């Protein structure tokens, strides 16, 4: 989801952003770090990861250009996840206390509320995906959400490790599901692109 209306609201409120440049695999913050800023992705991809008891990393949120992320942390003292760059990233960060003051302005608060209602819709879709029990069905449903080109090819634009995290699967389970779908001729695969095959 593009959160440009939130950024515009912040700009309108006169909030000053600090620009940060990060490399691939750099951490913007780690679980337990104090929350002092809110982050907007200008370029690149960041994923918020929570490490489960079994050591598996679960992608809690993914943010790309035009997205604010870790919004729930605005009302927390510390982060509950790690924010790791999937690609090189340029972020604009805003002071937490300035944001809280800006939210007292009705127009700013309404813009933020509107954007977050759209984000809730997107998160519900992600929850629906993760509730699909079989890995092959979960992966097929995910591929079906990607926009096809004119020839029906779909491209995730992410590594399979990142797709696995998004789906809440281990990357081994994701690869097995991919191989199963291809063996059953439910998808075609070519150079990182996928085409659904309908009976």
N, C-alpha and C positions, 0 to 999 in steps of 0.2 A: 504494500500500500504506500502511496506517495503522501508524505506528511507536509507538503509544501505550504499548506494553509497554516500549519502550526508555526513553521519558520517565518512566514510572512507576518503572523501575529506577533511573534517575538521581535521581529524587525520593527514593526509598527509601534511596539511598546518601548522601543529604544534600547533593547537588550544588546549588549556587546558580546560578540563571539570571539573566542580564541581559536586559531586554526592550528591543528596538529597534523603531522604527516607520520604515518606508521608503515612499517614493512610487513610483508606476509609473515604470518605466525607470531607477530608481536602481540602482546596483551595490552589492551587499553586500560583494563583494570582486572583485579582478581577478587574472588570471593573473600569477604572480610575487609576489603579496603573501605575506607570511609567515603560516603557519598557527599561530594562537594560540587559536582558539576553534572549537567545533563548533556547528552551527546547527539549530534545530528551528522549523518553520513553524507558528505558531499561527493566522494568518489570511493569506489571499491565495495567490499563486502565484509561485514563483521558478523560473527556468530556468538551467541551467548550460550555457554556450555555449563551444564551441571554434571558433576561426576557422581555416579550412582555407587551404592555400596559394593557392587561387583566390579567396579573399575570402569564400566562402560560410560562413555560420555554421551549425554543426551542434549541435543540442540533445543534450547528453550525458546530462542528467538533468533531470527536471521534478519539483518538489516542491510539494505543496499542504498544506492544514491537516492536522496530525497526522504530518507527515513530517520525519525527519532527512535531511540531505543533505550532500554532500561528505565522506562518511564515510571514503573512501580517504585523504583528506588528513590524517586523524588520525595517520598514520604517515609524513607528508611534511613537509618544511621549508617548502614554498611551494605555493600553489594552481597547478593546471595549466589552469584554465578561468576564465571570468568568470561570476559569479552575478548575474543581472539580474532585477529584479522585473517580472513580466508585469502585475501588478495592484498596488495598494497592499498592503503586507505588514507583518505584525507577527511578529517573530522572537524566540525565546528562545535566547540563546547561552550556551554552557557552556565553561569553561576547559579547554583541551586536557589539561593536566597533571593536573587533578582527575579527568577522565574516565579517563585511563590508570591512575590509582591505584584508581578505583572498579572497573575491570575485573579487578582482582585478587581481588574478592569473587565467589565462584562463582555466587551467585544472579544477580548483575548480569551477569556474563559470559554465563550461559545465556540470559537474556532477550534480550540483544543478539544472540547467535548465532541464536536462533530467528527473530527479526525479519529478520536479514540473509539467512537461508535462504529466507524468503518473498520478499524483495526480489530475490534471484538468480533465482527462478522468473519474476518479473515482467520482469526484464531479458532473460531468454531469449526471452520472448514478443516483446519489442521487437526483438531481433536477428532473430528469424524474420520479422517484418514487413519490416525493412530488407533482408532477403535476397531479397524478391520483386522481380524485375527490372523488370516493367512498372509504370509509375507508376499507371495506372488500376487494376490489380489490387491494388497496395499500398494505395491509397486505399480501394478497396472493402472490402478485408480489415479496414482500420482502422475504417471505419464500422460494419462487422459486429461489432466488439468493444464498441461503445457500447451501453448498455442502452436498449431502446426503451420509449416510453411505451405506454399501453394501445391507442393507434391505430397503433403501429408507427413513430412518428417518433423519430429519434435526434438529439441535439444535442451537438456536440463540447464546448461550453463554453469554447472557445479561439478566438482569431482564426485566420484561415487561414494567416497568417504563422507562427503558433506550431504549427499542425497540420503545416505544411510542414517546419519544423525537426524536429518529433517524428518525421516519416517519413523524414528525410534527403533531402528533395527541395527544389529551389528553389521559391519561391512561384509562379513562372510555370509550372513543370511541374505543380505541384499544381492550379492553376486550369485548365490544359489537361485534366488527367485528370478533374477535376470536370465540365467542359463535355462531355467525351467520354462519361462515364457518363450524364449527363443526356440527351444527344442520342441515345444508344443505348437510352434508356428503361430503364436498369438501376437508376436512382435517380429519385426525385421530390424537388424542392427547394421549400421555402417558408419564408421569413423566418428563415434560419439553421438550419433543421431539415431533416433528410434522412430519406427512407424508402426502404428497399431494395425493388426490384421484382423479384419472382421469376417466371420463365417459367411 
